C-alpha cells in the first residue's frame, strides 16, 4: 500500500504545483507604466546626484528599483526619440528622424506621422488584453489616422503637438484671440487639450492635470479587472519654463532664474508621481506594476538643465544628448535597490514589455531592442559586444555616437572619428583612437553597416533640410558621414 500512498502524495503535490503555476502565470502579467519626462537632465533627480532639485517621490522609487546608469534613447531630441520608444525601431529605419514641423502652411501635415505599418507597443499590448492609455504629450502625428486612439490606445488625455504652455487661463485666452483674428496657422503650444478626440477646458497647471488624469486611468483600469499599460508622457520640464509660484518658492536658494523655474517644474512631476504611487497602493496594484521612469533625451542646458558629468546637451551625439536617467521598479520581483551599469536602450522597452505580457513579437514586426528584464534582475550584460547607436542629421551631415560595452565612438560633422572609454572617461575628453586603431576601425565599420537599411525621411523639419538631403545624396549611405560643403546654421530646437 505504501507505493500507492507515495504516488497519491506526488499526484497531489503535482496538482498543487500546477495550480500554483496557473495562478502565478495569471498574476505574472503585470501592469506596465512608463513615466517619461521631456528634456530632463541626467543630473536633475536626486537618485542621480542632484543636490538642488528635490525629487523625494522619485528617489523613494529609485531606492527600491534597478537604476540604469547607462540608459540611452535612440535619438537626442523629442519626436524621433518618442517614435523609437513606441515602435522599438531606430527612427531612421522607419523614416522619422525629424521632429514634426510647426508651420503647417509649408508642409502636408495630413501625411506627417509615424507610418501606419509601424506597430506601436500599445497595439501589441492591447491585442493581448491590456487596457491601454496615454496621458500628456503625443508629438507623433496630428492627422486623424495618426491619433493615439487609432494607434493602440484606448484612452488619451493630452495634446497632439510637440509642446504646450502650462497655465490654462493664459493659453486658452491666446488661442481664442488667434481664432478671432482668423489665424489659420496657430502654434500648437496653445491648442486646447483633448480627451479621446473631444476638446476639454482644463483648469489646472498642466503637470498637475496630467498627474490627475493618470490617477483617473489607474482607478478606471482597476474596475475593468484587466492589466493596464499607461504611457504617462509629461511635457515637463520642456520649455516654456513655467511653474507655479509656490513651487518656485521652494527653490529660492537657486540663483539662476531659469534653473529655479526648471527645478520647480521637475518638482511638480515628482509630486505627481507621489499621487500615482498612492493610487496604485490604494487599488492594490502597486506590487504588480512595473514602473519605468526615464527622459526622452538629454537635458537642454540652455534652459536650466544639468547633465553633469556628461558632455553635451539635448540634440548632441555626446553622452549628454542621449544618455538619460532611468530606473525600473517592480516590487513583485525587485525587493531592493541596485545599480545596473551595463548599457541599455529605450528600444528595449517594447520587447521587454511583450515578455512581461507573455506575448510573442507580432508577426511581421521587427524590433531593434532586446528583452532586458532577466539581465536587469541578474545584473548580467545583455548587449555584450553589440552596439547602441544614435545619429542626428544636422543640415547636410550627421553627428553620430555608438556605444559598445565600455567603449564609444563619435563623429561630429567633418571632424575625425573619436574613440572613448566611457567607463574611465565619462566626460569624453580623451580620444583613444590612435592608441586602439583596430577597435576604432571595427566600431566604425559596424556603424556604417547599421545604416544599410535606413530609409529616406517621410518628412523634413524644414524645406531647406529637404533640399540639402537631395543635393548631398544623403540617401546613399556610403556617404552618410560625409560633411556637406554648404555652411548652414545649426538647427534650432524648441
C-alpha positions as semicolon CSV with decimal commas, in nm:
position;residue;x (nm);y (nm);z (nm)
1;X;0,000;0,000;0,000
2;X;0,294;0,228;0,065
3;X;0,375;0,287;-0,308
4;X;0,012;0,380;-0,369
5;X;0,021;0,647;-0,099
6;X;0,355;0,776;-0,227
7;X;0,215;0,806;-0,580
8;X;-0,100;0,971;-0,444
9;X;0,111;1,218;-0,249
10;X;0,316;1,300;-0,557
11;X;-0,002;1,343;-0,759
12;X;-0,146;1,586;-0,505
13;X;0,179;1,781;-0,492
14;X;0,188;1,791;-0,871
15;X;-0,168;1,923;-0,892
16;X;-0,094;2,188;-0,631
17;X;0,217;2,299;-0,819
18;X;0,025;2,308;-1,146
19;X;-0,248;2,520;-0,992
20;X;0,016;2,747;-0,842
21;X;0,182;2,786;-1,183
22;X;-0,151;2,867;-1,347
23;X;-0,229;3,122;-1,075
24;X;0,122;3,268;-1,092
25;X;0,105;3,292;-1,470
26;X;-0,211;3,498;-1,439
27;X;-0,058;3,723;-1,174
28;X;0,267;3,738;-1,368
29;X;0,118;3,966;-1,630
30;X;0,191;4,293;-1,454
31;X;0,058;4,637;-1,516
32;X;0,308;4,845;-1,712
33;X;0,364;5,217;-1,656
34;X;0,607;5,436;-1,847
35;X;0,673;5,774;-1,687
36;X;0,851;5,986;-1,946
37;X;0,988;6,333;-1,881
38;X;1,072;6,581;-2,155
39;X;1,427;6,723;-2,169
40;X;1,512;6,612;-1,814
41;X;1,882;6,646;-1,737
42;X;2,089;6,345;-1,632
43;X;2,178;6,509;-1,300
44;X;1,839;6,664;-1,227
45;X;1,699;6,392;-1,000
46;X;1,814;6,300;-0,653
47;X;1,889;5,939;-0,741
48;X;2,143;6,063;-0,999
49;X;2,308;6,306;-0,763
50;X;2,107;6,628;-0,779
51;X;2,166;6,847;-0,476
52;X;1,949;7,145;-0,565
53;X;1,635;6,985;-0,714
54;X;1,412;6,794;-0,474
55;X;1,267;6,465;-0,604
56;X;1,170;6,269;-0,290
57;X;0,900;6,058;-0,456
58;X;1,119;5,953;-0,747
59;X;1,409;5,887;-0,513
60;X;1,192;5,662;-0,296
61;X;1,101;5,456;-0,602
62;X;1,460;5,451;-0,727
63;X;1,584;5,326;-0,390
64;X;1,376;5,012;-0,446
65;X;1,449;4,984;-0,819
66;X;1,712;4,883;-1,068
67;X;1,869;5,217;-1,157
68;X;2,013;5,204;-1,508
69;X;2,318;5,429;-1,502
70;X;2,396;5,378;-1,874
71;X;2,050;5,415;-2,026
72;X;2,022;5,560;-2,375
73;X;1,744;5,678;-2,602
74;X;1,755;5,621;-2,977
75;X;1,767;5,987;-3,077
76;X;1,879;6,305;-2,898
77;X;1,559;6,505;-2,939
78;X;1,187;6,469;-2,886
79;X;0,982;6,333;-3,175
80;X;1,222;6,072;-3,317
81;X;1,306;5,952;-2,966
82;X;0,939;5,900;-2,880
83;X;0,872;5,728;-3,211
84;X;1,159;5,491;-3,137
85;X;1,036;5,418;-2,786
86;X;0,685;5,321;-2,903
87;X;0,786;5,132;-3,219
88;X;1,104;4,967;-3,093
89;X;1,284;5,084;-3,410
90;X;1,559;5,333;-3,474
91;X;1,379;5,635;-3,624
92;X;1,599;5,635;-3,935
93;X;1,476;5,284;-4,017
94;X;1,112;5,390;-4,037
95;X;1,165;5,732;-4,193
96;X;1,107;5,959;-3,892
97;X;1,442;6,120;-3,797
98;X;1,293;6,472;-3,774
99;X;1,054;6,648;-3,541
100;X;0,719;6,734;-3,691
101;X;0,734;7,095;-3,818
102;X;0,525;7,367;-3,655
103;X;0,436;7,558;-3,970
104;X;0,155;7,367;-4,141
105;X;0,142;7,615;-4,430
106;X;0,473;7,479;-4,560
107;X;0,402;7,111;-4,507
108;X;0,141;6,843;-4,565
109;X;0,057;6,755;-4,205
110;X;-0,211;6,507;-4,312
111;X;0,069;6,273;-4,416
112;X;0,315;6,353;-4,140
113;X;0,325;6,096;-3,864
114;X;0,480;5,765;-3,769
115;X;0,390;5,533;-4,058
116;X;0,085;5,316;-4,007
117;X;0,279;4,998;-4,082
118;X;0,488;5,060;-3,770
119;X;0,320;4,868;-3,487
120;X;0,332;5,051;-3,154
121;X;0,383;4,865;-2,828
122;X;0,035;4,990;-2,739
123;X;-0,108;4,796;-3,036
124;X;0,074;4,482;-2,929
125;X;-0,030;4,505;-2,563
126;X;-0,387;4,597;-2,649
127;X;-0,412;4,288;-2,869
128;X;-0,323;4,059;-2,577
129;X;-0,577;4,201;-2,334
130;X;-0,419;4,512;-2,183
131;X;-0,623;4,826;-2,118
132;X;-0,407;5,096;-2,275
133;X;-0,382;5,468;-2,214
134;X;-0,169;5,772;-2,280
135;X;-0,166;6,092;-2,079
136;X;0,024;6,401;-2,192
137;X;0,235;6,477;-2,498
138;X;0,194;6,286;-2,827
139;X;0,412;6,451;-3,098
140;X;0,378;6,160;-3,342
141;X;0,125;6,297;-3,590
142;X;-0,181;6,519;-3,561
143;X;-0,390;6,393;-3,854
144;X;-0,684;6,165;-3,758
145;X;-0,515;5,850;-3,886
146;X;-0,218;5,912;-3,654
147;X;-0,432;5,985;-3,346
148;X;-0,347;5,786;-3,029
149;X;-0,692;5,624;-3,028
150;X;-0,606;5,485;-3,374
151;X;-0,263;5,364;-3,262
152;X;-0,350;5,118;-2,988
153;X;-0,451;5,350;-2,705
154;X;-0,798;5,302;-2,556
155;X;-0,777;5,631;-2,368
156;X;-0,598;5,957;-2,448
157;X;-0,588;6,278;-2,247
158;X;-0,341;6,542;-2,357
159;X;-0,219;6,730;-2,664
160;X;-0,105;6,620;-3,008
161;X;0,179;6,865;-3,069
162;X;0,540;6,886;-2,960
163;X;0,500;7,120;-2,664
164;X;0,249;7,323;-2,469
165;X;0,205;7,618;-2,238
166;X;0,136;7,515;-1,878
167;X;-0,122;7,762;-1,746
168;X;-0,470;7,703;-1,896
169;X;-0,608;8,051;-1,837
170;X;-0,325;8,203;-2,040
171;X;-0,307;7,959;-2,330
172;X;-0,685;7,936;-2,368
173;X;-0,710;8,316;-2,393
174;X;-0,430;8,324;-2,651
175;X;-0,598;8,051;-2,853
176;X;-0,931;8,234;-2,863
177;X;-0,751;8,553;-2,963
178;X;-0,588;8,373;-3,256
179;X;-0,920;8,223;-3,364
180;X;-1,092;8,562;-3,364
181;X;-0,808;8,706;-3,569
182;X;-0,868;8,439;-3,833
183;X;-0,520;8,291;-3,798
184;X;-0,516;7,955;-3,977
185;X;-0,170;7,863;-3,857
186;X;-0,198;7,865;-3,478
187;X;0,101;7,736;-3,286
188;X;0,021;7,404;-3,122
189;X;0,154;7,519;-2,783
190;X;-0,178;7,695;-2,716
191;X;-0,420;7,441;-2,861
192;X;-0,691;7,306;-2,629
193;X;-0,626;6,973;-2,462
194;X;-0,842;6,682;-2,563
195;X;-0,985;6,362;-2,422
196;X;-1,035;6,093;-2,686
197;X;-1,079;6,345;-2,965
198;X;-1,301;6,592;-2,779
199;X;-1,170;6,930;-2,668
200;X;-1,163;6,987;-2,293
201;X;-1,136;7,304;-2,089
202;X;-0,854;7,237;-1,846
203;X;-0,828;7,434;-1,523
204;X;-0,512;7,301;-1,356
205;X;-0,143;7,361;-1,414
206;X;-0,063;7,115;-1,690
207;X;0,172;6,884;-1,499
208;X;-0,080;6,856;-1,215
209;X;-0,357;6,790;-1,467
210;X;-0,164;6,506;-1,628
211;X;-0,093;6,352;-1,288
212;X;-0,464;6,376;-1,205
213;X;-0,558;6,204;-1,530
214;X;-0,303;5,929;-1,469
215;X;-0,470;5,859;-1,135
216;X;-0,809;5,853;-1,308
217;X;-0,681;5,598;-1,557
218;X;-0,543;5,375;-1,280
219;X;-0,875;5,386;-1,095
220;X;-1,065;5,306;-1,414
221;X;-0,833;5,018;-1,502
222;X;-0,898;4,857;-1,163
223;X;-1,271;4,841;-1,238
224;X;-1,201;4,674;-1,574
225;X;-1,022;4,388;-1,399
226;X;-0,754;4,354;-1,664
227;X;-0,387;4,456;-1,669
228;X;-0,313;4,806;-1,789
229;X;-0,044;4,978;-1,990
230;X;-0,012;5,352;-1,937
231;X;0,225;5,586;-2,117
232;X;0,246;5,894;-1,894
233;X;0,418;6,143;-2,121
234;X;0,485;6,460;-1,923
235;X;0,591;6,763;-2,126
236;X;0,781;6,897;-1,825
237;X;1,042;7,029;-1,789
238;X;1,043;7,120;-2,163
239;X;1,016;7,490;-2,246
240;X;0,838;7,721;-2,199
241;X;0,977;7,745;-1,847
242;X;0,657;7,798;-1,649
243;X;0,595;7,689;-1,291
244;X;0,358;7,760;-1,003
245;X;0,472;8,038;-0,772
246;X;0,451;7,815;-0,465
247;X;0,676;7,559;-0,632
248;X;0,929;7,820;-0,739
249;X;0,939;7,947;-0,380
250;X;1,081;7,611;-0,268
251;X;1,396;7,681;-0,468
252;X;1,490;8,032;-0,363
253;X;1,842;7,911;-0,291
254;X;1,896;7,868;-0,666
255;X;2,022;8,199;-0,806
256;X;1,973;8,140;-1,178
257;X;1,610;8,217;-1,266
258;X;1,585;7,960;-1,545
259;X;1,730;7,692;-1,322
260;X;1,494;7,791;-1,041
261;X;1,183;7,763;-1,260
262;X;1,311;7,443;-1,418
263;X;1,362;7,293;-1,071
264;X;1,004;7,381;-0,978
265;X;0,878;7,208;-1,293
266;X;1,068;6,890;-1,206
267;X;0,933;6,911;-0,852
268;X;0,577;6,922;-0,991
269;X;0,645;6,599;-1,180
270;X;0,777;6,442;-0,861
271;X;0,466;6,547;-0,670
272;X;0,252;6,383;-0,937
273;X;0,450;6,061;-0,916
274;X;0,370;6,050;-0,546
275;X;-0,003;6,072;-0,622
276;X;0,027;5,794;-0,878
277;X;0,207;5,566;-0,635
278;X;-0,063;5,635;-0,377
279;X;-0,334;5,543;-0,631
280;X;-0,156;5,218;-0,717
281;X;-0,136;5,125;-0,349
282;X;-0,499;5,220;-0,285
283;X;-0,607;4,997;-0,574
284;X;-0,376;4,715;-0,458
285;X;-0,186;4,734;-0,787
286;X;0,145;4,867;-0,660
287;X;0,334;4,541;-0,619
288;X;0,233;4,408;-0,958
289;X;0,304;4,724;-1,157
290;X;0,628;4,768;-1,348
291;X;0,722;5,137;-1,349
292;X;0,986;5,257;-1,593
293;X;1,098;5,616;-1,544
294;X;1,316;5,796;-1,799
295;X;1,361;6,108;-2,011
296;X;1,308;6,133;-2,387
297;X;1,657;6,281;-2,438
298;X;1,927;6,470;-2,257
299;X;1,864;6,794;-2,075
300;X;1,861;7,128;-2,254
301;X;2,136;7,310;-2,068
302;X;2,039;7,636;-2,241
303;X;1,715;7,625;-2,042
304;X;1,807;7,524;-1,689
305;X;1,905;7,157;-1,717
306;X;2,217;6,990;-1,579
307;X;2,369;6,680;-1,742
308;X;2,676;6,654;-1,516
309;X;2,912;6,477;-1,558
310;X;2,813;6,415;-1,919
311;X;2,937;6,620;-2,213
312;X;2,680;6,787;-2,436
313;X;2,309;6,853;-2,425
314;X;1,980;6,778;-2,599
315;X;2,042;6,733;-2,971
316;X;2,400;6,607;-2,935
317;X;2,555;6,268;-3,000
318;X;2,776;6,326;-2,697
319;X;2,661;6,144;-2,382
320;X;2,464;6,446;-2,262
321;X;2,239;6,430;-2,567
322;X;2,103;6,077;-2,543
323;X;2,207;5,923;-2,210
324;X;1,921;5,966;-1,965
325;X;1,818;5,900;-1,604
326;X;1,622;5,575;-1,581
327;X;1,500;5,317;-1,333
328;X;1,283;5,005;-1,340
329;X;1,061;4,945;-1,036
330;X;0,869;4,620;-0,976
331;X;0,807;4,520;-0,612
332;X;0,700;4,165;-0,704
333;X;1,044;4,092;-0,849
334;X;1,278;4,367;-0,728
335;X;1,289;4,379;-0,350
336;X;1,582;4,613;-0,303
337;X;1,754;4,887;-0,495
338;X;2,062;4,825;-0,705
339;X;2,252;4,982;-0,992
340;X;2,282;4,833;-1,338
341;X;2,586;4,980;-1,510
342;X;2,571;4,799;-1,845
343;X;2,426;4,985;-2,146
344;X;2,054;4,959;-2,218
345;X;1,829;5,140;-2,464
346;X;1,476;5,276;-2,468
347;X;1,437;5,046;-2,769
348;X;1,447;4,757;-2,522
349;X;1,119;4,851;-2,357
350;X;0,897;4,715;-2,637
351;X;1,037;4,358;-2,635
352;X;1,069;4,364;-2,256
353;X;0,703;4,456;-2,214
354;X;0,598;4,182;-2,457
355;X;0,791;3,938;-2,241
356;X;0,611;4,061;-1,930
357;X;0,279;4,024;-2,112
358;X;0,365;3,664;-2,209
359;X;0,334;3,761;-2,572
360;X;0,547;3,691;-2,877
361;X;0,660;3,967;-3,109
362;X;0,370;4,027;-3,351
363;X;0,408;3,862;-3,690
364;X;0,594;4,081;-3,936
365;X;0,717;4,323;-3,668
366;X;1,089;4,398;-3,649
367;X;1,239;4,532;-3,327
368;X;1,584;4,679;-3,271
369;X;1,595;4,627;-2,894
370;X;1,616;4,334;-2,654
371;X;1,416;4,190;-2,366
372;X;1,635;4,313;-2,081
373;X;1,430;4,211;-1,775
374;X;1,631;3,899;-1,692
375;X;1,953;4,092;-1,735
376;X;1,830;4,364;-1,501
377;X;1,731;4,110;-1,236
378;X;2,056;3,914;-1,264
379;X;2,288;4,207;-1,328
380;X;2,420;4,047;-1,647
381;X;2,529;4,237;-1,959
382;X;2,255;4,197;-2,220
383;X;2,428;4,375;-2,507
384;X;2,783;4,243;-2,461
385;X;2,959;4,320;-2,792
386;X;2,651;4,460;-2,965
387;X;2,620;4,834;-3,009
388;X;2,373;5,107;-2,915
389;X;2,358;5,396;-3,162
390;X;2,234;5,746;-3,214
391;X;2,251;5,956;-3,529
392;X;2,131;6,310;-3,567
393;X;2,102;6,474;-3,910
394;X;2,228;6,832;-3,895
395;X;2,198;7,039;-4,214
396;X;2,388;6,832;-4,466
397;X;2,583;6,597;-4,241
398;X;2,532;6,366;-3,945
399;X;2,651;6,358;-3,586
400;X;2,680;6,002;-3,462
401;X;2,755;5,820;-3,137
402;X;2,778;5,445;-3,083
403;X;2,835;5,261;-2,753
404;X;2,979;4,909;-2,723
405;X;3,046;4,789;-2,370
406;X;3,282;5,040;-2,209
407;X;3,371;5,192;-2,546
408;X;3,212;5,464;-2,754
409;X;3,288;5,619;-3,091
410;X;3,172;5,963;-3,204
411;X;3,191;6,176;-3,513
412;X;3,070;6,533;-3,525
413;X;3,041;6,691;-3,868
414;X;3,364;6,662;-4,065
415;X;3,580;6,600;-3,760
416;X;3,776;6,273;-3,735
417;X;3,623;5,974;-3,561
418;X;3,696;5,961;-3,189
419;X;3,720;5,665;-2,952
420;X;3,648;5,696;-2,580
421;X;3,645;5,460;-2,285
422;X;3,322;5,572;-2,121
423;X;3,391;5,377;-1,802
424;X;3,709;5,573;-1,730
425;X;3,630;5,890;-1,929
426;X;3,260;5,962;-1,893
427;X;3,324;6,324;-1,995
428;X;3,457;6,213;-2,337
429;X;3,777;6,415;-2,312
430;X;4,043;6,161;-2,420
431;X;4,049;6,038;-2,779
432;X;4,198;5,688;-2,772
433;X;4,162;5,625;-3,144
434;X;4,537;5,649;-3,201
435;X;4,608;5,404;-2,920
436;X;4,346;5,147;-3,027
437;X;4,313;5,192;-3,406
438;X;4,179;4,842;-3,474
439;X;3,899;4,880;-3,221
440;X;3,809;5,218;-3,369
441;X;3,814;5,080;-3,723
442;X;3,592;4,785;-3,629
443;X;3,336;5,000;-3,448
444;X;3,321;5,249;-3,736
445;X;3,263;4,963;-3,981
446;X;2,980;4,829;-3,763
447;X;2,824;5,174;-3,751
448;X;2,834;5,209;-4,129
449;X;2,672;4,866;-4,155
450;X;2,398;4,979;-3,916
451;X;2,294;5,244;-4,168
452;X;2,238;4,997;-4,453
453;X;1,863;4,968;-4,403
454;X;1,789;5,333;-4,330
455;X;1,509;5,478;-4,541
456;X;1,452;5,827;-4,675
457;X;1,268;6,052;-4,429
458;X;0,893;6,076;-4,472
459;X;0,916;6,449;-4,399
460;X;1,176;6,714;-4,320
461;X;1,179;6,972;-4,043
462;X;1,234;7,250;-4,297
463;X;1,223;7,269;-4,675
464;X;1,591;7,359;-4,661
465;X;1,660;7,022;-4,497
466;X;1,487;6,851;-4,786
467;X;1,695;7,037;-5,044
468;X;2,019;6,960;-4,862
469;X;1,924;6,595;-4,835
470;X;1,886;6,555;-5,210
471;X;2,174;6,789;-5,300
472;X;2,419;6,588;-5,092
473;X;2,286;6,245;-5,187
474;X;2,219;6,159;-4,824
475;X;2,011;5,850;-4,917
476;X;2,336;5,695;-5,047
477;X;2,452;5,571;-4,709
478;X;2,808;5,511;-4,813
479;X;2,811;5,890;-4,778
480;X;2,617;5,901;-4,452
481;X;2,903;6,052;-4,256
482;X;3,034;6,286;-4,525
483;X;3,002;6,653;-4,440
484;X;2,819;6,896;-4,666
485;X;3,028;7,163;-4,832
486;X;2,747;7,406;-4,767
487;X;2,772;7,602;-4,445
488;X;2,437;7,620;-4,266
489;X;2,336;7,747;-3,922
490;X;2,264;7,477;-3,661
491;X;1,909;7,351;-3,633
492;X;1,725;7,529;-3,353
493;X;1,507;7,302;-3,142
494;X;1,232;7,429;-2,916
